[in-house]
Amino acid sequence: MNRLGKKANETLIEMALSADGEECNGPETISTAGSEIPNSSEGLNSTETTLLIPEHQVQSGRKYNLFLKRRLRIDKRHQSKDSIFFRDGVRRIDFVLSYVDDLNKEWEKKLERRKEFESNLQKAGLELEIEDKKESEDGKIFFVKIHAPWEVLITYAEVLNIKVPIRENDIPPLVENPLDCVLFPLRLPEKVMHPEPDYFTAPFSKDKQELYLINDESTFFSPSMRNRIVNYILTRCPYGTEEGKKKFGIKRLLNNGTYTAAYPLHDCQYWKKASDPNCDSERYTLYMEWARFLRFYKEQPLVLIRKYYGEKIGIYFAWLGFYTEMLFLAAVVGLICFLYGLFTMDENMSSKEICDPAIGGEIIMCPLCDRDCEYWRLNTTCEASQYSHLFDNVATLFFAIFMGIWVTLFLEFWKRRQARLKYEWDLVDFEEEQQQLQLRPEYEAKCTQKKKNPITQEMEPYLPLTSQAVRFCISGATVLFWVSLIIASMIAVIVYRLAVYAAFASLMENTQTLQPISGLLTPQLATSVTASCLNFVIIMILNFFYERIAIWITDMEIPRTHMEYENRLTMKMFLFQFVNYYSSCFYVAFFKGKFVGYPGAYTYMFNRWRNEECDPAGCLIELTTQLTIVMAGKQIWGNIQEAIVPWICNWWGRRKARNNPENLYSRWEQDHDLQTFGALGLFYEYLEMVIQFGFITLFVASFPLAPLLALMNNILEIRVDSWKLTTQYRRPVAAKAHSIGVWQEILNGMAILSVVTNAFIVAFTSDMIPRLVYYYAYSENEDLPMSGYINNSLSVFQISDFPERNEPKENPENFVICRYRDYRYPPDHERKYLHTMQFWHILAAKLAFIIIMEHVVFIVKFFVAWMIPDVPADVKAKIKREKYLTQKILHEYELEKLKERLCQGDKRATEKEFIATEGRMELSRAM
């Protein structure tokens, strides 16, 4: 950007200067005449942003606009207020500012800010038109319409390094897919999928305008490019000095109430096309072909999404669509594993023995709580053990290994898809510093100290190291406090589990109406379900508060760039959400039932509440219950927040105007009444999907149907997100992005962690390893190897050994012994109640399984990642071809210019320069 400030034929217009401009109180168009043009020269990356508009272009642009206004002016009385143009019907509205002229104590200060700000916008070359509050529907709101003329657009297209067409793409398309005929019902019309031809592109340069395919200056830059350029100016335009500091940027003016809103316009109403033939009605096309739920089976028009909303939103929907497509395979395999468990449920020997009155009916189990709980028979958990087999079977191991490989395939194939999008969307040479690495206006405003940049040799604001350290300490302490709060809340839920179990047991024992379902609704299950629901409510409450805290502490850190801000906020939010959503699942999977002790020597939490035991069929069914409630509850609540809440807010805001005819309810007012899709709008969408990704990978061994639930949710999610973005939200400012950013690294980390968690779930939470050890080492029945497993897995305790604290109040049947889930010696053994050798064999088998499974899956993962290149071969070839052709076109252009100068007798265009240019072309061809 600095190179632009050194061109001799350009004039610098410094927006930070205060100049006497025209007042902006009337409804007429504000002229850009009378701007002061000083000859100072400063870099573009400072607070005092400077604009570069050649003087002759300013003059010719004004003459051109006057000519158009004289020729094509449309009478105000006959122009529809649903138009997206100024009153002359020619100049497009690129941005809208709104404010309420309230007569409070800060009225004069706000008025001065607006005058200064709008005056500086004029000096930047922007054209303004004000709609008086008398023209608005409620008679209270002023609207400032902003138009960027051609000279401003070409100046900032060069500053922002925007790529524009130079020649139509002549690379032949890929060979047709033989499955296209099968997939035809899923396709959208070609005009929707590819609304424009594909072009070779090059970064825009004002000095080479003849090189580009400029057929019409009014449509050469798309509306999304135009609003991006105007937003760039708005975020850097100063509005005065307060408290000795220079103030600038529309964000600060929105925060202090000087303006109430700033937004680009939708191009039409979503339910009908615009009446103006110059309007493309892309919003209508997106609604009809993409945002309606009945189109859920159709592919997404990604090119049109990118054109209308920008690359950043386009890449999100491309990732979400690809993730959903890959979920289809995982969902099918998970469903097959679930069906295997369903069809083999009656063949499960463990369930048969538990349900058999002669076996499970004769086994008396020790009480599950102190004093108030009674002895119980094992066959009362018959139904629970049968349902546990749905998820705890040999298919669980296969599915855990499969998901470890699936997640690698997903991430690797996404890299390839992302590389293809980068080529198709002209993001291969995207200079991220133009968009993300530039200094945040807030950083420039709050950092008063400056130092010289060693690269650019310019003075830049900086935050002293001591200040950074203090801010990081406060931020870290705040995050640690909230994570501790989550852990405290989880402990509170555990205490709830321990405290209410006895109450549920007593209630179900003494309530006759619950007897018919007592086999299905056991005290363990009732405790688990209610605790899961309570945990979900706590999760939602903590999320609500922490979101605001995370934004506050990230703002306090004053990150230097936009990318730093997003990355810091992402890591804070993800760390919190990770602990918040997954802590309860980690507790059930890896802690519940593992530190119980044994009858007579139970372990207690806070020396008061006895630790929970797992069901005799294992803790896996409880982990499944926890996962289902939290995952499904989050998805349902998320869809309510995303769809129903914005709809209600918009309905309430438009209730007075919904019956107004079009000529009284203008396009800018309609959009003003919509919800705001803030700068963190996509952040929350990514966060929601990444948390879901954790549910289907970290704990998928306990719930093979999780990918199917995620698939159904995502099919709905795509349409809900598209519907709300198209119908319920103002049009977001277009932004560039060539990847999903830091989320890619988070997904990679979760993919690695998922291998470990699933290995531990299979080993320690499921009952698979103890069964395999019994099958191969301890079974005595060759015909039915698993018979006797239940009796083998239960140890014996002599009731007379109960201490008074643990002994039940009643023993009406005078039981002598009771059984408990563990591998310990019986009371008549010399090593009474100590672990048997079988316990150590099972522990060794579990640890060996974890090591073997992790190594096998990791080896396969890394081999698959190595085998699949990140960039497809055809994309590499296309990138090289486009670079070669673009260089060739640019060289030919330079050669033609040199020839013209030679013909005109320009002494500076020597023969040697001509030969050097021609030689460079030959070298380029050879390379």
N, C-alpha and C positions, 0 to 999 in steps of 0.2 A: 504493500500500500504506500510505502514511503516514496517509491520511485515515481509515483504520480505527481508528487509535490515539486518535482524538479523540471517539469516540462515548461519550455520557454513560452509557448503560445497560450498558456492557460492563466486565468485570473483566479486568485483565492478569495472566496467569500467566507469570512470568519463569522460563524454563527454566534460566538460568544460576545461580540460587540453589541452594545446597546445603541440603536439608531432610531431616529424619529420616523416611524412608519405610519401607515394609514390606520385609523381606528377601526375596530372590528365589531361595531355594535349594530350595524344595519343588516338587512337581509340580502343586500346586493353582493355580487361577487367581489372578493378582495383582490385588488391588483397587486402584482409583484413589482411594479415600477417604484423607483425611488430608493432601491436598495443601495447601501454603501458598499463599495468594492475596494477595500484596502489592499495594499500590495505586500502584506506580510506573508511569511511562509513557515508553516509548522507541520509536524507530523499528524497523521490522521488518527493515531491511536491514543491521543490524549483526551482529557475531558473537553478541552476546547476544540471539538471536532471541526475540521474545515472542509468545505465543499469545493470541488473543482469543476467549474463550468466555463468553457471558453466564451469569451465576450461576444464573439460574432454569433455563436449559437444562441446566446441569450436574446440578442436582438432579433435574429431571424425567427426564433421560436415565438417571440411576442407578436411579430408581424403575422406569422402563420396562424396563431390563435385568434387574432383580431379578424383575419379574413374568414376563418371558419365561423366565428360568432356572428359576423354580419350576414353570412350566407345561409347558415343553418339554425339560427336562433329559433327556439320553439317557445311559443307563448306560454307563460306560466299557467294560465287558466286551462290550457288544453293538454298539458303534460301530466301523465299519470304519476302519482306520488309513489307508485311501486317501481319506478324507474331506478336504475343504478347509475344514472348520469346526472351531471349538473343541469341547471335549468336550460342551458343552451342545447341539451340533447347530444352533445358531442364529447365533452370531457368526462371520462369515467371517474366515478367515486372510488378511490383506492382505500380510503380509511375514513372513519367517522369518530369524532370526539363528542361527548355530551356533557352538559353541566346544568345544574339548577341554580338560578340566580336568587339564592336565599339571602334575606336581609338580616344576617346575624352579625356578631361582633367581628368576625373575620371576613366579612363581605368585601371590604375595600382591599384587603391583602390578597384575596383570591382573584379579584378583578385585575389588580396590578400584575399578578403572576400570569394570568391568561393573556393580557395584552402583550407582555414581554415575550411570552412563549410563542404566541401566534405571529408576532412581528418577526421573531427569529426564524420561524418556519417559512415566512415569506422570503427572508433573505437567503434561505437555503434553496429557493427556487420553487417551492411548493405553492400551489394555488388553493385558496380557501373560499368556501361559500357557506354563509351562516343561515340557518333556518331559525327564525325568531320563535320564541316560545308560544306566541299566538298561533303559529302554524302547527304546533304539536297537538297530539290527541288529548293530552291532559292539561294543556295550557301552562305547563311549568318548566318544560325541558327545552334548552337550546341545543341545537345540533350543529357542529362544525364539520362540514364535508371537505375532504382533502383530495386533491388531484395532483399526481406527479407528472409534469410535462416531459416531453421527449428528452430534453437536455439533462434533466435530473436523472432520468432512468438510465441513460447511457453512461453518465458519470459514475453512478453507483453500481451499475452492472460490471464496470471495470474494477471498482474498489472491492466488490464482493466476489470477484472472479467467477461470475455467472457464465456458464457455457451456453452458446446459442448455435443454431444450425448454420453449416456452411455448404453442405451438399447432401443430397439424399443418399441413404445407405445402399450400396450396391452389392453387399455381401449376401449371397444366396441364403435363404432360410434353411433351418434344419430339415432333414428328411422326415417326412410325415410318420408319425407314430402309428404302427399297425392297429393299436387299440383305440384310435380316434373314433372309429365308427361305433365302438362299444360305449365310449365316454361322451358321445355326442349329446345325450340328454343333459349332461352336466355342464355343457358349454354355454357361454353367453354369445350374443351376436358379435360378429367381427368388429362392427362399428363401435361397440361398447368396449370390447377388450383392447382395441387398438384404434382410438379415435383420430390419431394423426400418423403420418408416415414416419418411418425411422430415419434419422439424419446422422451424419457425421457432425460432430460439434467441436467447437474451440472456444477458449475463454474470450469474452468480448473485449474489444479494444476500440476506443473512439477514433483512433487514427486509421483503422482498417474497415470502416463501415461498408465499403463497397464489396468486401469479401463475404459478407453474411447475406443470407436469404431474407432480406427485408422487403417484403411485399407490401406491408401496411404497417406504418409506425404505431398505429393505435392498437394493433393486435400482436405485434412482434413479441412483446413481453407478455407472458400469461398473467392473469389476475393474481395468481399465487406469487409470482416473481415481483409484481408491482407492490403488493402489500408487504412483502418481505423487505423491499427497499425502503418503503415509507416507514415501516416500523424501525428500521435501522436508524433513520434520521430522528424519529420521535424519541427513541431511547437515549439519544445523545444531544438533543437540543437544549441549551440552557434557558433559564427563565429568571435569572437575577442572582443577587448575592444576599444571603441572610446569615446573621450572626458571624460575619466575616468569612463565610464559606460560599463558594460558588455552587449553586443548585442547578440541577439539570435532570432531564429525563421524564418521560410521561409516567413511569411507574411511581415516582415520588409525588407527582401531581395527583395521581389517582389515590395514593395513600393519604394525602392530606386533604382530600375532598375538593380540590380545585376543579377537577373533572370527575364525573361519576362513572364514565366508561370510555373505552377506546377499543375499536374493533373494525376489521374489514367486513364488507357486506357479502352475504350470500347472493348468488346471481339471480335467483328467482324464488318463488314459493315452492315448497317441496312437492305439493300435490298437483301442480299444474305448470306448464311451460310459460316462460315470459312472453308477453305480447310483443316486446321489442325484437325484431328479427336480428339485431346485432348482438343479442345475448345468446350464449350457447346453451343455457338451461341445464348445466351440468349437475346441479343439485337435484333437479327433477329426475334426470337419468340415473343418478346414484340411488335415489329413493326407490324408483321403480324396479331397478335391476339388482340392487344390492341390499338395501336396508329393510326390505319387507321379509317377515319370517317365512312366508310361503316360498321364498327363493333360497331356503336353507341348503338345498342340495346342489345349488349352482356354484360355479367357481367365482372368485372375487375379481372385479375389474381393477386390478392393481394399478395399471397405467393411468386410468382415470382418477383413482384415489390419489395417486401421487401428483397428478396434474392439478387437482382441485385443492388438496390439503397440504401438499408438500411431501418431501421424502421422509421426514421423520415419522409422520403418521402412517405413510405408505409402508415403511419397513416394519412397523409394528403389526399391521394387519397381514403382511406377507409372512412374518414369523408366526403369528397366531394361527393362520390358515395352514401353514406347513406343520406346525405342532399338532393341530387337530387331525391332519391327514395321517401323520405317523402314529397317533393314538389309536387309529382304527386297527392296525396290526396288533398292538398290545392288548386292545380290548377283546379282539377275537381270541387270542391265545388265552387271556385271562378267563374268558367265558368258558372255553373248552376245559380249562383246569377246574373251574367251579362245577361244571356239569359232570366231570369225572368224580368229584367228591360227592355229588348228589346221587349218581347212579351206583356208587360203591358204598353208600351209607349203610345199607342193610347187610353188607358183607364185613363190616368193621368188627373184628373180634372184641376189641375193648368195649365198644358200646353194647355188644351182645352180653358180655359178662356183667357190665354195670346194670343192665336192664333185667337180667335174669333173676327172678325172685330167690332162686336157690343159691345164687352167688352174691350179686349185689344186694339182695334183700336180706342176706344173713350177715353182711359186713356192717358193723356198728362203727361209725366215725366219731372221732373226738369233737367236742363242741368247738365252734368257730369264734366264740367270744367268751369272756370270763363270766362266771356266775349265772348270768341271765339266759345264756344259750343252752340248749339241750343236746343230748346225744341224738344222732340221726342216722338213718340207713342210707347206704350208698345209692340204692336204686331210685332215690328221690331226685337224683340228677340225671335220670335216664335221657330225657329229651335234650338237655343241655349237652350231654356227651355226644348225642347223635348229630346235633347241629355243629358241634365243634369239629367233627370229621369233615364237614364241608370245606373247611379252610386248612385243617391240619392233616394233610395226607402227603403221599409221595409226590403229587403234582406240585405241592408248595415249593419243594426243592428245585424242581425243573423251572418253575415260573420265576423264582428268585434269580437263577442263573440267566434265564432268558432276558429278564429286565435289565440285568447288568450289561448285556450285550446290546439290547435295544437302545438304551440311553446313549451308548457310544455311536450307534448308527444314526440316531436322531441328530446328535451334535455335529457329526462329520458331514452328513448330508445337508444340514442347514448351512454349514460353511460354504458348501458348493452352491447352494441356492442363493446365498447372500452374495457370493462372487459374481454370479450371473446377473443379479439385480444391480450390483455396482456397475457392471458394464452397460446394461440396458438403460440405466437411469443416469448415465454420465457422472458417476461418482468415483471412477478409477483413480483420477488424479485430484480428488477432492482435497483441498487444503483445509484441514480441520481448524487451523487457527483463524481462518476467515470467519468461522461461525462460532466455534466453541472455545478456542484458545484466546480470543480477544478479551481484554480486561472487562470485568463487570462494571457497569456504571456505579453500583453501590461501593465497590472496592475503591474506585477512583475518588468518590465523594468522601469516604470515611478515612482514607489514608492521606493525611496532610503532608507527611514527609516524602521527599523524593530523592532518588539516586539515579545515576547514569546507567543505562542499559549497556553492557559491554558489547553487545552485538550491533544494536542500532545507533549507539552513541547518543541516545536521546534521554532526557530526564523523564523518569517514570515514577509514579507513586509506589510506595512499599510499606509493608507493616513490619515494625521492628521485631526482632526475634523474641525479646522479653514479652512483648504484648501477645505474640503468637503463643508462647509457652503458657501464659496465664489463661488465655482463652481455651486452649486445648485441655488444660487441667480442669477447668470448670465444666467443659463439655464432657470430658471423660467421666468425671464424678457424677454428672447428671445421668449419663447413660448407665453407669454402674448402679446408681440408685434405682432406676426404673427396672433394670434386669433383676435386681434384688427384690423389688416389689413383686415381680412375676413369680419368682421362686417362693416368696412368702405366701402369695395367693395359692400357688400349687400345694404348698404344705397345708394351707387352710382347707383345701378340697380333700386332701388325704385325711386330715383330722375329721372332716365331715363323714368320709367313708367309714372310718373306724367307729365314730360315735353313733351313726344311725343304723349300722348293720344289726345290732341287737334289737333295735326298735322294729325294723322290718321283719326280723325273724319272729319276734313275739306277735306282731300284727298278723302275719300270715298264718301263724299257728292257731290263733284264737278267733280269726274272722272266718265264718262259715262261707260267706259269699266268694271268698278267694280260693276256696278249696279246689274247685274244678280246674283252675289254671295254676295251681301250686307247683305242678310238675314243670311247667314252662317258665313261670315267673318265680324264680327262686329268690331268696334274699340277696344272694350274690349279684344276680342280674338286676334286681331292682336298685340295689345300691350303685351298681356300675352305671346304669342308665341315668339315674337322677344326678349322680356326681358328674357325668359327662355333660349333661345339660347345664348344670351350674357352672362348670368349667367354661363352657362356650359363652355364657353370659358374661363371665368375668373377662374373658378374652376380648369380647367386643367393647366392654367398658374401658379396659386399659388401652385398647387401640385408639379409641376416640380421643383420649387425653394425650397419649404419647405422640400422635401425629403432629399435634400442635407444638408440643415440647421439642420434637426433633427439628421442625422448621425453625423454631426460635433459636436453638443452640447452634444450628448451622449458619443462620444469619449472623449470630454473635461472633462466630469464627472469622467472618469476612473472607470467604474464599476468593482467590485472585481471579479465576476464570469461571466461565459458565460450566465447563467440564468438571473442574474441581468441585464446584457447588453441587452438581448432580451426583458426582461420585461419593462425596462425603454424606450427603443426605441418604443416598441409596444404601450405603453400608450401615448407617445408624438404624434406618428403618428395617432393613433386612435382619440385622442382628436382633433387634427387639422382636420382630414378627417371628423369627425362627424360634427364639426361646418361648415366646408367648403361645404359639400354635402347637409346637412339637413337644414341649416339656411334659405335658400329661401323657402323651403317647410314649415318650422315653421312660416315664415312671412305670407304666403298666408293662412295657416290653422288657425292661431290664432290671427293675427294682422290686416290683410287687411279687411277693411270695418267695423272694430269694434270701431274705434275712428274717425269717419267722422264728427260728429256734425249733423247739419241740415241746410237747406237753410236759409241763412241770418246769420248763426252763425257757419260756417264751421271751422274745425281745420286745421292748416297749418303746414307743416314741414319747419323748419327754417324760419317761418313766410313768406314763399314765395310760396311754392308748396302745393296745396290743397291735402289732403289725399285721397287715392283711395276709391271708393265705389265698393261693390259687385254687380254683375248682379242681376236683380230682381229675378232670379231663384236660387240665392245663389252663394257662392264662391267655392263650391265643385268641379264644372266642371273645374275651373281654377287650383285648387290644382291637379286635375287629369292630366291636361295638363302639369303642371310643373313637376310632378312626372314622367310622361311618357318620356318627353324630356331628363331630367337629367339621369334617370335610363337607358333608351335605348341608349342614347348617350355614357354613360360611358361604357356600355357593348360592343358596337361596337368599340369604341376607344381602349378599353382594348384588344379585340381580334386582332385588327390591330397591336398594340404594341407587343403582345405576339407571333404572328405567322408571319406576313408579314415582320416586321422589322428585326428579326433574320435571316429570309430566305434571304433577300436582302443583309444583311451584309455578310453572309456566301458565297453567290453567288459571291459577289464582291471580297472576300478574296481568293476564289478558282478559279477565272476566268482563271489564268495562268496554274493551275495544273489540271483542270478538264479533259483534254485530255491525261494526262500522264498515261502510263500503270502501273499496280500494282507494278511491280518491281522497279519503280522509285518514287512512292508516298507511303511512308511508313505509317504504322498504327499510329505511334506517330505524324507524320506530318499531317495526315488527321484529327486527333483529335485536334491538335494544331490550325488548321484553323477554328475550331468551336467556338461558343460563350461560354462565361464562365457563369456557373450557380453559382452565388456567394453565400456567406454565408447568404445573405438576400433574396435569391431567393424565398424560401417558405414563408417568411414573407410577401412579396407583394401578393402572391397568397391568403394567409389567409385574408389579409387586404381587397382585392377585394371582396371576398365572404362574409365577415362580413359586409361590407358596403352594399352589395346587401341584406343581411339578414335584415338590418335596413330598407331598402326601403319596403320590403314585410311584415314587422311587424309593424313598427311605423306609417305608413300612409296607411295601407291596406284597411281601411274603405272607403277611397276615390277612390280606384282603385282595384276592385276585380280581375282584370286580371293580376295584378302584379305577383302573383305566377306562372301564366302560362308563362309570359315572362321570369321569372327567370328559370323555368324548361327548356324551350327551349335553353336559354343561357347556362345552366349548362351541358346539353347534349353535346353541342358544346364545352364547356370549358374543360370537361374531355378529349376529344379527342385532342383538341388543346394543352393542357398541356402535354399530353402523347406524342404527335407527336413532339413537340419542344424539350422535354426532351430526347427523343430517337434519334432524327435525327439532331437537330440543336445545341445542347449543348454538351460540354464535359461532361464526366461522373462525377457526383458530388462525393465528398468524403462521404462514408457511415457514418451515425450518428445514435445513438440510441435515441428513445423517446418513452415514454409509454402513452402519451396523447397529446392533442392539446395545452396543456399548458395554458397560461394566457388567450387565446382566449375563453376558456370555461367560465371563469368568466365574460368576456365582453358580451358573448352571454346571460348569465343569467341576467346580468344587463339590456340588451336591451329588453329581454323578459318581465321583470317587467315594464320597462318604456313604452313598447308598449301598455299595458293595459290602462295606463293613457292617452297616446296620442290619442288612438282610441276612448276612452270615450269622450274626449274633442272634437274630430273631429265630432262625431255623435251629440254631444250636441250643439256646437257653430258654426261649419262650415256647416254642413248639415242643411236642413230645416225640419228635422223630428220632433223635439220637438215642434216648433211653430205649425206645422200641427196637431199634437196630441192634443195640448191644444185647438186649434180651434175646432177640431173634438168633443172633449168631453165637452167643456165649453162654446163655443161661436157660434156654428153652429145653424142656425135657420131653416134649411131645413132637415126634417127627411128622406125624400126619397133620397136626394143627400147631405149628410152631409158636403162634401168638397166644394160644390158650394158656391161662394162668398168669398173664402179664399183669393184670390189675392187682391180683393178690401179691405178686412179687414186688410191685411198686409201692405198696403200703406197709408201713412198719407197725409194730405192735407196742401199745403202751398199757401198763397196768394202772387201773383207775385209782387204786389205793396209794399210788405214788404222787397223786395230784396235791400240790400245796393248797392251802385254804383259799388263797387269792384266785386260783384258777378253777377250783372244783365247782361243778354246776350245783345249783341249789337243790335240784331234784334228780333222783335216779329211780323212777318208779319200777323199772324192770330189773333193777339190781344187776346191771352189767358189771362184769369183772374187768374186761379189757376193751379198749377202743383202738381204732386204727387212724393213722395220719400219713400224709403224703411225704415220704422221705425214705432214705436207705440207711437205717440204723439197726443195731443189734437189739434183739428182744430183751425183756426185763430179766429173763433167767440166764442170760449169757454173761460170761465173766467180764466182757467189755460193754456192759449194759448202757444202751442209748448212745453209743459212739457210732460213727459212720462205718459202714461195712466196706469191704473191698470193692463191691459192685459200684458204690458211689464214686470211688476214685477211678474205676475203669470208665464210667460214664463221663466224668469230668475230663479225663484224658482224651476220650473220643470226641467230646465237644470242642476242645481246644485244637485237636488235630483237624477236625472238620473245618473250623474257621480258617486255619492257615491254608489248607488245601483249596478250599473254595475261593478264598481271596486271591491266591496266586493264579489259579486257573482262570478266573474271570478277568483279572488284571492283564494276564498274558494275552488272552483273546482280545480284550479291549484295545491294548496298545498295538497288537498286530492288525486289527481292523482299522484303527486310526492311521497306521502307517500305509496300509494298502489303498486307502481312499484319499486321493489328492484333494487339497482344499479348493483348488480352482480347476474346473473341467478343462480338458484339452482344447475343445472348440472355442471356449471363452478366451483362453490364452491366445489362440490364433487370431481371434477377432480383435482383441486388444492391440496386438502387434500390427495387424492390418490397418486398423483405424489410426493408430499413431503414425504409421508410414504415410498413409494417404493425407492425413491432416498436415504433416510436415511438408509433403509434396505440394499441397495446395498453397500453403503459406509461402513456400519458396518461390513457386510460380508467380504468386502475387507480387512478391518483392522484386522478382526479375522483370515483370511487366512495368513496375514503377520505375525501375532503373532505366529501362528502354525508353520510357516516356521522357525521363530527364535528359537522357543522351540526345534524343531527337530535338528537345527544346534547347539544346546547347548549354545545359547546366554544367559548369566547369567542375562542380564538386562530384558529379557522377562520372568518375574516371573509368577508363577502360579496365584498369586493374580491379576496381570494385565490382564491375560487371562480371569479370572472369572469376573472381573469388566467389561470388554468389552462385554462378553456374556450377563451379566446382563443388560447392556445398551440396547442391542438389544431386550431383552425381554420387557423392559420398553417401548421402542419405539413401539413395536407391541401392547402392552396394550393400549397405548395412542391413 
